Amino acid sequence: MIGRLLRLGFLAGLAAWLTDRWLAGRAAAERRPHPRPVETLIVIDAPIEAVWEVLADVPGQPRWMAEMKAVRLLTPGPVGVGTQGEATVRILGLPITDPVTITRFNPPTRFSLRHEGTFAGEGDIVLEPGADGTTTIVRWSEALAPPVLPWLWNEAARPVLGDIFQRDLERLRELVEAGLERSPA
């Protein structure tokens, strides 16, 4: 019985590795050096500055990122390019420390970072004012890859991560819009 389970485990691992290599070959043929990022979008009924204020509050990000349980800045001073931090996040239900470095910080339009831990990758959030300036379009692109089977992970996790990131943006919208309702006119 144990021998059969070991053979089955070996065959499953081999199939996963072969699938990962096939996906990597497909991406190379498309001249795509990295797995595709998960992309999400939301429109928030608030001016861009109000959205930026909540988004750029790095220690406050766990308020709207459900899988982020805590964040700690490691670099003193104001947040900007080069700021380093580490977040405690849940990936597949497991707590992981995610060291990050901010790579772009252009108030009030762009916030980008590089994930430097077990799950490496990049995140990029771009804000655009809506047509009349009373709304903000938020586009979030996030690419995460584990050290093992990154191409297979990318394809398998894409729907789950897309749902998680979209719900995070919905919480961001609720937080920003609720803050505007409480602000004096």
C-alpha positions in Angstrom: 0.0 0.0 0.0 2.8 2.5 0.9 4.6 1.6 -2.2 1.6 2.4 -4.3 1.1 5.7 -2.6 4.8 6.6 -3.1 4.5 5.7 -6.8 1.3 7.7 -7.2 3.0 10.7 -5.4 6.0 10.4 -7.7 3.8 10.3 -10.8 1.7 13.2 -9.6 4.9 15.2 -8.9 6.3 14.3 -12.3 3.1 15.3 -14.1 3.0 18.7 -12.2 6.7 19.3 -13.2 6.1 18.4 -16.8 3.0 20.7 -16.9 4.9 23.5 -15.4 7.7 23.1 -18.0 5.1 23.0 -20.8 3.5 26.2 -19.5 6.9 27.9 -19.3 7.7 26.8 -22.9 4.4 28.3 -24.0 5.1 31.6 -22.3 8.6 31.7 -23.8 7.1 31.2 -27.3 4.9 34.2 -26.5 8.0 36.1 -25.4 6.6 36.4 -21.9 9.4 36.0 -19.4 7.2 35.9 -16.3 3.9 34.3 -15.4 0.9 36.6 -16.2 -0.2 38.9 -13.4 -3.7 38.8 -12.0 -5.4 42.0 -13.0 -8.4 43.6 -11.2 -10.2 46.9 -11.5 -12.8 48.9 -9.6 -14.3 52.4 -9.8 -14.6 54.2 -6.5 -17.0 57.1 -5.9 -14.3 59.4 -4.5 -11.7 61.8 -5.8 -8.3 60.4 -6.5 -6.7 62.1 -3.5 -9.1 60.4 -1.1 -8.4 57.0 -2.6 -4.7 57.6 -2.5 -4.8 58.6 1.2 -6.2 55.2 2.2 -4.2 53.2 -0.3 -0.8 54.7 0.6 -1.4 54.2 4.3 0.9 51.1 4.4 0.4 50.2 8.1 -3.4 50.5 7.5 -3.5 48.2 4.5 -4.7 45.2 6.5 -8.0 47.1 6.9 -8.8 46.4 3.3 -6.5 43.5 2.4 -8.2 40.5 4.0 -5.3 38.1 3.6 -2.8 40.6 5.1 -2.9 40.2 8.8 -0.2 42.7 9.8 2.4 44.9 8.2 5.6 46.4 9.6 7.7 49.1 8.0 11.4 48.4 8.3 12.6 51.7 6.9 12.3 54.9 8.9 10.9 58.2 7.4 8.1 58.8 5.0 6.9 56.0 2.8 8.4 56.2 -0.7 10.6 54.4 -3.3 13.0 52.1 -1.4 10.8 51.8 1.7 11.0 48.2 3.0 8.5 46.4 5.0 7.2 42.9 5.8 3.7 41.7 5.9 2.2 38.7 7.5 -0.1 37.3 4.8 -2.1 34.1 4.4 -1.5 32.1 1.3 -3.6 28.9 1.0 -4.5 29.4 4.7 -0.8 29.4 5.8 0.8 32.4 7.4 3.8 33.7 5.4 6.2 36.6 6.0 6.3 38.6 2.8 9.3 41.1 2.7 8.6 43.9 0.2 10.3 46.9 -1.2 8.4 49.9 -2.7 9.6 50.4 -6.3 7.3 53.2 -7.4 5.5 55.8 -5.3 4.0 58.5 -7.4 1.2 60.3 -5.3 -1.6 60.2 -6.1 -1.4 57.8 -9.1 0.9 54.9 -8.7 2.1 52.5 -5.9 4.3 49.5 -6.9 6.3 47.0 -4.9 8.5 44.0 -5.3 7.7 40.8 -3.3 11.1 39.4 -2.1 10.1 36.3 -0.1 9.0 32.8 -0.7 6.4 34.0 -3.1 8.3 36.4 -5.3 6.8 38.9 -7.7 5.5 42.4 -8.3 2.4 44.4 -7.5 1.3 47.6 -9.2 -1.7 49.7 -8.4 -2.6 52.6 -10.7 -5.2 55.3 -10.0 -6.8 57.4 -12.7 -9.3 60.2 -12.1 -12.8 59.5 -13.6 -14.1 61.7 -16.3 -15.6 64.4 -13.9 -13.0 64.0 -11.1 -15.5 62.7 -8.6 -14.6 59.1 -9.2 -11.4 57.1 -9.3 -10.5 54.1 -11.4 -8.2 51.7 -9.6 -6.3 49.0 -11.6 -4.4 46.4 -9.6 -1.9 44.0 -11.2 -0.3 41.4 -9.0 2.2 38.6 -10.0 3.2 36.1 -7.4 5.2 33.0 -8.0 6.4 30.3 -5.5 9.9 28.8 -5.7 8.5 25.5 -7.1 6.2 25.1 -10.1 5.6 28.8 -10.7 3.9 28.5 -14.1 1.5 25.8 -12.9 0.8 27.7 -9.7 0.0 30.8 -11.8 -2.6 29.1 -13.9 -4.1 27.2 -11.0 -4.2 30.1 -8.5 -5.3 32.8 -11.0 -9.1 32.5 -10.4 -8.7 32.3 -6.6 -6.3 35.2 -6.4 -8.4 37.3 -8.8 -11.4 36.8 -6.5 -9.3 37.7 -3.4 -7.9 40.8 -5.0 -11.3 42.0 -6.3 -12.8 41.6 -2.8 -9.9 43.6 -1.4 -10.6 46.4 -3.9 -14.3 46.3 -2.9 -13.3 46.7 0.8 -11.0 49.6 -0.3 -14.0 51.2 -2.0 -16.2 50.7 1.1 -13.5 52.2 3.4 -12.9 55.2 1.2 -16.5 56.0 0.5 -17.5 55.5 4.2 -14.7 58.0 5.1 -16.1 60.6 2.7 -19.6 60.1 4.2 -18.1 60.9 7.7 -16.1 63.9 6.5 -17.6 67.4 7.1 -18.8 69.1 3.9 
